[in-house]
Amino acid sequence: MMDAFMDKLLAAAKAAGIDTAEVFYEENESFRASAMDGEINQYQVSSSAGLDLRGTVNGRMGYASTQAFDDDAVIQLIEGVKDSAALTETDEQDEIFAGEESYPVLPEIESDLADVRAEDKLAVCLNMEKAAKAVDERVTRVQGSRMVTASGMIRLKNSFGLDLTSRDSLGYAVLSAVAKDGDDTATGAQIAVARNFSEIDPEKVGREGAEDALSQLNASPVPSGSYRVIIRYDAMSDLLRTFCGMFSAEAAQKKLSLLAGREGTKIASDKVTIMDDPLLPGGFASCAFDGEGSACFTKAVVDAGVLTTLLHSRKTAKKQGVATTGNASRGYSSPVHVAPTNLFIRPGEKTLDQLMEDVGNGLLITEVSGLHAGANPASGDFSLLSKGFVIENGKKGRPVKQITVAGNFYKLLENVREVACDLKFEGSSIASPSLDAGEMAISGK
């Protein structure tokens, strides 16, 4: 049905005088459930589908989108593209790409999530909560015990005959626990992400979420000052997700990144290599093609501290006189933009424990919050409320809270002394191992 509709739409666009046209179709299905106090308190199954038509009219690109797939939608889309193209004033235009001679072949990933009964997914929520409360009587509440599965498909088809499809499925279970000791309260969380249901262990997620909360009981701030700091993988992943736009050529061309024109120069420590790998086996954003139909490929954005490339779409690459990096991204209701795929700092060889031994005395930052208000993606500056642990004589010591870590992400990359081996992708395609960040300013008591 959808194949016939897309063909009909492309034919109608051509007949209506749209020079070249492209249809981008997207569909998603999801299951969401959560438990609280031994009962399921949320249960939702949803599906959505939509497509956009983009095309060139007198050299100008227009866009229109819909969630309807009938004759009226064909008329609406074509008129929408024409109207949109007529309103386009910039001379920097997107292009419809005819396609590559060949595309990489990704290994097929097996997933059984679509076949799992709803009852079994609901049981995960209940079992995580039960396991968390069984750890210690100080675990007084589970404020979130959720199970989510999602599957999706995208298809790109254009008037040049290009026809590309990508599918994926993913599930995750997450638990957030509250622990209380006297007047002190702490929260903790754990997540498990998998493409096969058997890989999710609800008892383990519940137990580790509770242990995380318990480990932070009776935390207190440290005196303000300069500290040797290790940023744990989860907190560092949050920082990288917040500032990854600095590697976008689109942002650089809009003067929203300080990396404009710095390709080939050193921007980080020798220890830092940042990969963008759309072909990563099992990666959350792995795909053979990007949102424009360009072939994807693995590249080092930063190689041993040297910026080798920014991330490009065809439009930004043309403007800079380089080749696209295959980083065009889109949804059916949003225009093409530049985005990373599986972006990560390449892990080193040392464990987190070995990094702490090397530091001797300092702080281990495990959580940063306030990223929307306390971070400036353009300048790289940040000042963030943080939690973590004291590092004493090379070992993790007492918990720390109510401190603020301040710095600049560009400077942070320059100051990295060592990278750990604990890279983890936890519900995101952007991740980092733990880093020895050198000296950082801490505001505490």
C-alpha positions as CSV (number, residue, x, y, z in Angstrom):
1,M,0.0,0.0,0.0
2,M,2.7,2.5,1.0
3,D,4.8,1.6,-1.9
4,A,2.0,2.3,-4.3
5,F,1.2,5.6,-2.6
6,M,4.8,6.8,-2.8
7,D,5.0,5.9,-6.5
8,K,1.7,7.8,-7.1
9,L,3.0,10.8,-5.2
10,L,6.2,11.0,-7.2
11,A,4.4,10.6,-10.5
12,A,1.9,13.3,-9.5
13,A,4.7,15.6,-8.4
14,K,6.4,15.2,-11.8
15,A,3.2,15.9,-13.7
16,A,2.6,19.0,-11.6
17,G,5.9,20.5,-12.7
18,I,8.1,19.7,-9.7
19,D,11.5,19.1,-11.3
20,T,12.9,16.5,-8.9
21,A,11.1,15.1,-5.9
22,E,11.8,12.9,-2.9
23,V,9.5,11.1,-0.4
24,F,10.7,10.3,3.1
25,Y,8.4,7.9,5.0
26,E,8.7,7.1,8.7
27,E,6.7,4.8,10.9
28,N,7.0,3.9,14.6
29,E,5.4,1.6,17.1
30,S,5.9,1.7,20.9
31,F,4.9,0.0,24.1
32,R,5.3,1.9,27.4
33,A,4.5,0.7,30.9
34,S,5.4,1.6,34.4
35,A,4.8,0.2,37.9
36,M,4.5,1.8,41.4
37,D,3.6,0.3,44.7
38,G,3.2,-3.1,43.2
39,E,0.8,-2.1,40.6
40,I,0.9,-1.1,36.9
41,N,0.1,2.6,36.8
42,Q,0.8,3.3,33.2
43,Y,0.2,1.2,30.1
44,Q,0.3,2.6,26.6
45,V,0.6,1.2,23.1
46,S,0.9,3.6,20.2
47,S,1.8,3.8,16.6
48,S,2.4,6.7,14.2
49,A,3.3,7.1,10.5
50,G,4.0,10.1,8.3
51,L,5.9,11.2,5.3
52,D,7.2,14.3,3.7
53,L,7.6,15.4,0.1
54,R,10.4,17.7,-0.9
55,G,11.1,18.9,-4.4
56,T,12.6,21.6,-6.5
57,V,10.5,24.2,-8.3
58,N,12.4,26.7,-10.4
59,G,15.6,25.9,-8.6
60,R,14.0,26.3,-5.1
61,M,13.4,23.6,-2.6
62,G,10.0,23.2,-1.0
63,Y,8.7,20.9,1.8
64,A,5.4,19.5,2.9
65,S,4.4,16.7,5.2
66,T,1.3,14.6,6.1
67,Q,0.0,11.8,8.2
68,A,-2.7,11.0,5.6
69,F,-2.2,8.8,2.6
70,D,-5.1,9.4,0.2
71,D,-5.8,11.4,-2.9
72,D,-6.4,14.6,-0.9
73,A,-3.0,14.2,0.7
74,V,-1.3,14.0,-2.7
75,I,-2.9,17.3,-3.7
76,Q,-2.0,19.0,-0.4
77,L,1.6,17.8,-0.5
78,I,2.2,19.0,-4.1
79,E,0.6,22.4,-3.4
80,G,2.6,22.6,-0.1
81,V,5.9,22.0,-1.9
82,K,5.1,24.7,-4.5
83,D,4.1,27.2,-1.8
84,S,7.1,26.4,0.3
85,A,9.5,26.7,-2.6
86,A,8.0,30.1,-3.6
87,L,8.7,31.4,-0.1
88,T,12.3,30.3,-0.1
89,E,14.6,33.3,-0.3
90,T,18.1,31.9,0.3
91,D,20.4,30.9,-2.6
92,E,21.8,28.0,-0.5
93,Q,19.5,25.2,-1.5
94,D,19.2,21.5,-0.6
95,E,19.4,19.0,-3.4
96,I,17.7,15.8,-4.3
97,F,20.5,13.2,-4.5
98,A,20.4,10.6,-7.2
99,G,22.1,8.0,-5.0
100,E,25.4,6.2,-4.6
101,E,26.7,3.3,-6.8
102,S,26.8,1.1,-3.7
103,Y,26.0,1.3,0.0
104,P,27.6,-0.5,3.0
105,V,25.9,-3.7,4.2
106,L,25.2,-3.8,7.9
107,P,24.8,-7.1,9.6
108,E,21.2,-8.0,10.2
109,I,20.3,-7.6,13.9
110,E,17.9,-10.1,15.3
111,S,15.2,-8.8,17.7
112,D,12.3,-10.6,19.3
113,L,10.8,-7.6,21.1
114,A,7.8,-7.4,18.7
115,D,6.9,-11.0,19.6
116,V,7.0,-10.6,23.4
117,R,3.6,-10.7,25.2
118,A,2.4,-7.5,26.9
119,E,2.1,-9.6,30.1
120,D,5.8,-10.4,30.1
121,K,6.7,-6.7,29.6
122,L,4.5,-5.7,32.5
123,A,6.1,-8.3,34.7
124,V,9.5,-6.6,34.1
125,C,8.1,-3.4,35.7
126,L,6.8,-5.2,38.7
127,N,9.9,-7.4,39.1
128,M,12.3,-4.5,39.0
129,E,10.4,-2.7,41.7
130,K,10.2,-5.8,43.8
131,A,13.9,-6.5,43.5
132,A,14.8,-2.9,44.4
133,K,12.8,-2.9,47.6
134,A,14.2,-6.2,48.7
135,V,17.8,-4.9,48.7
136,D,17.6,-2.8,51.9
137,E,14.8,-1.5,54.2
138,R,16.2,2.0,53.6
139,V,14.9,1.8,50.0
140,T,11.6,3.4,50.8
141,R,10.2,4.0,47.4
142,V,10.6,3.2,43.7
143,Q,9.5,6.4,41.9
144,G,9.8,4.9,38.4
145,S,10.0,1.3,37.1
146,R,9.5,1.5,33.4
147,M,9.6,-0.9,30.4
148,V,9.7,0.5,26.9
149,T,9.9,-1.2,23.5
150,A,10.0,0.6,20.2
151,S,10.4,-0.3,16.5
152,G,10.6,1.9,13.5
153,M,11.2,2.0,9.8
154,I,12.3,4.8,7.4
155,R,12.1,4.7,3.7
156,L,13.6,7.2,1.2
157,K,12.4,7.2,-2.4
158,N,13.0,9.8,-5.2
159,S,12.4,10.6,-8.8
160,F,15.9,9.4,-9.8
161,G,14.9,5.8,-8.8
162,L,16.7,5.8,-5.4
163,D,14.8,3.5,-3.0
164,L,16.3,2.9,0.5
165,T,14.9,1.3,3.7
166,S,16.1,0.9,7.2
167,R,14.5,-0.9,10.2
168,D,15.3,-1.2,13.9
169,S,13.9,-2.3,17.2
170,L,15.0,-1.4,20.7
171,G,13.9,-2.0,24.3
172,Y,14.9,-0.6,27.6
173,A,14.1,-1.1,31.3
174,V,14.8,1.7,33.8
175,L,14.4,2.0,37.5
176,S,14.6,5.0,39.8
177,A,14.8,4.3,43.5
178,V,14.6,6.5,46.6
179,A,16.6,5.6,49.8
180,K,16.2,7.2,53.2
181,D,18.4,7.2,56.2
182,G,17.1,9.3,59.1
183,D,16.6,12.8,57.6
184,D,18.7,12.1,54.6
185,T,17.3,11.1,51.2
186,A,19.0,10.0,48.0
187,T,18.0,8.8,44.6
188,G,19.6,6.3,42.3
189,A,18.8,4.8,38.9
190,Q,19.8,2.0,36.6
191,I,19.0,1.2,32.9
192,A,19.3,-1.9,30.7
193,V,19.0,-1.5,26.9
194,A,18.7,-4.5,24.5
195,R,17.2,-5.7,21.2
196,N,16.3,-9.1,22.6
197,F,14.0,-9.5,25.6
198,S,16.1,-12.2,27.2
199,E,19.0,-9.7,27.6
200,I,17.0,-7.6,30.1
201,D,17.4,-8.8,33.7
202,P,14.8,-7.0,35.8
203,E,16.2,-8.3,39.1
204,K,19.6,-6.9,38.2
205,V,18.3,-3.6,37.1
206,G,16.2,-3.3,40.3
207,R,19.1,-4.3,42.6
208,E,21.6,-2.0,41.0
209,G,19.2,1.0,40.9
210,A,18.6,0.5,44.7
211,E,22.4,0.1,45.4
212,D,23.0,3.3,43.5
213,A,20.6,5.2,45.7
214,L,22.0,3.7,48.9
215,S,25.6,4.6,47.9
216,Q,24.6,8.3,47.9
217,L,23.1,8.4,51.3
218,N,24.5,10.9,53.8
219,A,26.4,12.8,51.0
220,S,27.6,16.3,51.8
221,P,29.5,19.0,49.8
222,V,33.3,19.5,49.8
223,P,35.0,22.9,50.3
224,S,35.2,25.1,47.2
225,G,38.4,24.9,45.3
226,S,40.4,23.4,42.5
227,Y,40.3,19.5,42.4
228,R,41.6,16.7,40.3
229,V,38.5,15.4,38.7
230,I,37.4,12.2,37.0
231,I,34.1,12.5,35.2
232,R,32.4,9.0,35.1
233,Y,31.1,7.6,31.8
234,D,27.5,8.5,32.5
235,A,28.1,12.1,33.4
236,M,30.6,12.5,30.6
237,S,28.1,11.1,28.1
238,D,25.6,13.7,29.2
239,L,28.2,16.4,28.6
240,L,29.1,15.1,25.2
241,R,25.4,14.9,24.2
242,T,25.0,18.5,25.3
243,F,28.0,19.9,23.4
244,C,28.2,17.5,20.3
245,G,26.7,20.3,18.2
246,M,30.2,21.9,18.2
247,F,31.2,19.3,15.6
248,S,28.3,20.2,13.2
249,A,29.4,22.1,10.0
250,E,25.8,23.6,10.0
251,A,26.5,25.1,13.5
252,A,29.9,26.3,12.4
253,Q,28.6,28.0,9.3
254,K,26.0,29.7,11.5
255,K,28.8,30.8,13.9
256,L,27.3,28.6,16.6
257,S,30.5,26.6,17.0
258,L,34.1,27.8,17.7
259,L,35.5,25.0,15.5
260,A,34.7,26.8,12.2
261,G,37.8,26.6,10.0
262,R,39.8,24.6,12.5
263,E,40.1,21.3,10.6
264,G,43.6,20.0,10.8
265,T,44.4,21.8,14.0
266,K,44.8,20.4,17.5
267,I,41.7,21.0,19.6
268,A,42.0,18.3,22.3
269,S,44.5,16.2,24.3
270,D,46.4,13.4,22.5
271,K,44.3,11.0,24.5
272,V,41.1,12.1,22.8
273,T,39.8,10.4,19.7
274,I,36.1,11.0,18.9
275,M,34.4,8.7,16.4
276,D,31.2,9.1,14.4
277,D,30.4,5.5,13.4
278,P,27.1,4.9,11.6
279,L,28.2,1.4,10.8
280,L,28.8,0.4,14.5
281,P,27.5,-3.1,14.9
282,G,24.3,-2.9,17.1
283,G,24.6,0.9,17.4
284,F,21.5,2.8,18.2
285,A,21.9,5.1,15.2
286,S,23.5,2.6,12.8
287,C,22.4,2.9,9.2
288,A,23.8,2.5,5.7
289,F,22.5,5.8,4.5
290,D,21.7,9.2,5.8
291,G,18.7,11.5,5.5
292,E,19.6,12.5,2.0
293,G,20.5,9.1,0.7
294,S,24.2,9.5,1.0
295,A,26.2,6.4,1.9
296,C,27.3,6.5,5.6
297,F,30.9,5.7,6.7
298,T,33.0,5.6,9.8
299,K,35.2,8.5,10.5
300,A,37.3,10.0,13.3
301,V,36.0,13.5,13.9
302,V,38.9,14.1,16.3
303,D,42.0,11.9,15.9
304,A,44.5,12.0,18.8
305,G,43.4,15.5,19.5
306,V,43.4,16.8,15.9
307,L,40.1,17.9,14.4
308,T,40.0,16.0,11.1
309,T,36.5,17.0,10.0
310,L,33.2,18.6,10.9
311,L,30.0,16.7,10.3
312,H,28.4,17.5,7.0
313,S,25.2,17.2,5.0
314,R,25.4,17.7,1.2
315,K,24.3,21.3,1.6
316,T,27.0,22.3,4.2
317,A,29.6,20.3,2.3
318,K,28.9,22.1,-0.9
319,K,29.2,25.4,0.8
320,Q,32.6,24.5,2.3
321,G,33.8,22.8,-0.9
322,V,34.2,19.4,0.7
323,A,32.5,16.0,0.5
324,T,29.5,15.1,2.7
325,T,30.3,13.0,5.7
326,G,26.8,11.3,5.5
327,N,25.4,13.1,8.6
328,A,22.2,14.5,7.1
329,S,19.3,13.7,9.5
330,R,15.6,14.3,9.2
331,G,12.1,13.2,10.4
332,Y,9.1,13.3,8.2
333,S,8.0,16.6,9.7
334,S,11.4,18.3,10.0
335,P,13.8,19.5,7.3
336,V,17.2,18.1,6.7
337,H,19.8,19.1,9.3
338,V,23.2,17.9,10.4
339,A,23.4,15.4,13.3
340,P,25.9,12.8,14.6
341,T,25.2,9.1,14.3
342,N,26.9,6.8,16.9
343,L,29.3,9.5,18.3
344,F,31.7,8.4,21.1
345,I,35.0,9.1,22.6
346,R,37.2,6.1,21.8
347,P,37.9,4.1,25.0
348,G,41.4,3.7,26.4
349,E,42.9,0.7,28.3
350,K,42.7,1.6,31.9
351,T,39.7,0.8,34.2
352,L,37.9,3.5,36.3
353,D,39.6,2.1,39.4
354,Q,43.0,2.5,37.8
355,L,42.2,6.1,36.9
356,M,41.3,6.8,40.5
357,E,44.6,5.2,41.6
358,D,46.5,7.5,39.3
359,V,44.6,10.6,40.6
360,G,45.2,9.7,44.2
361,N,43.0,12.4,45.8
362,G,40.2,14.3,44.1
363,L,36.6,14.0,43.0
364,L,34.7,11.5,41.0
365,I,31.7,13.2,39.3
366,T,28.9,10.8,38.6
367,E,26.0,13.1,37.8
368,V,25.5,16.5,36.3
369,S,22.2,18.3,36.2
370,G,20.8,21.6,34.9
371,L,22.3,21.0,31.4
372,H,19.6,23.1,29.7
373,A,20.1,26.2,31.8
374,G,23.7,25.7,32.9
375,A,25.4,24.9,29.6
376,N,26.1,27.1,26.6
377,P,26.6,24.9,23.5
378,A,28.0,27.7,21.4
379,S,30.7,28.9,23.8
380,G,31.2,25.6,25.6
381,D,30.9,27.2,29.0
382,F,29.1,25.2,31.7
383,S,28.3,25.5,35.4
384,L,26.4,22.4,36.6
385,L,25.0,21.1,39.9
386,S,26.8,17.8,40.4
387,K,27.0,14.7,42.6
388,G,29.8,12.1,43.0
389,F,32.3,10.8,45.4
390,V,35.6,11.9,47.1
391,I,38.6,10.0,45.8
392,E,40.9,9.3,48.8
393,N,44.2,7.5,48.4
394,G,43.2,6.2,45.0
395,K,39.9,4.7,46.2
396,K,36.3,5.9,46.0
397,G,35.3,7.5,49.3
398,R,32.3,9.2,50.8
399,P,29.5,10.5,48.6
400,V,29.3,14.2,47.6
401,K,26.4,16.4,46.7
402,Q,25.4,20.0,46.4
403,I,28.5,21.0,44.5
404,T,28.8,22.8,41.2
405,V,31.4,22.0,38.6
406,A,32.3,24.8,36.3
407,G,34.4,24.9,33.1
408,N,34.5,25.0,29.4
409,F,33.9,21.9,27.2
410,Y,36.6,23.0,24.7
411,K,39.1,23.4,27.5
412,L,37.9,20.1,29.1
413,L,38.9,18.2,25.9
414,E,42.3,19.9,25.9
415,N,42.9,19.0,29.5
416,V,42.1,15.2,29.4
417,R,44.9,13.2,31.0
418,E,43.5,9.7,30.5
419,V,40.6,7.9,29.0
420,A,39.1,4.7,30.7
421,C,37.9,1.6,29.0
422,D,34.3,1.7,30.3
423,L,32.5,3.0,27.2
424,K,28.7,2.4,27.6
425,F,25.8,3.3,25.4
426,E,22.9,3.7,27.8
427,G,19.8,4.6,25.9
428,S,21.6,7.0,23.5
429,S,23.8,6.9,20.4
430,I,26.2,9.4,22.0
431,A,28.5,8.1,24.7
432,S,31.8,8.4,26.4
433,P,34.1,6.4,28.8
434,S,35.2,7.9,32.1
435,L,37.8,10.6,31.7
436,D,40.6,12.0,33.9
437,A,39.7,15.7,33.3
438,G,42.7,17.1,35.2
439,E,42.1,20.2,37.4
440,M,38.6,21.6,37.6
441,A,36.9,24.4,39.6
442,I,34.4,23.2,42.2
443,S,32.0,25.3,44.2
444,G,30.9,23.6,47.5
445,K,30.5,24.7,51.1
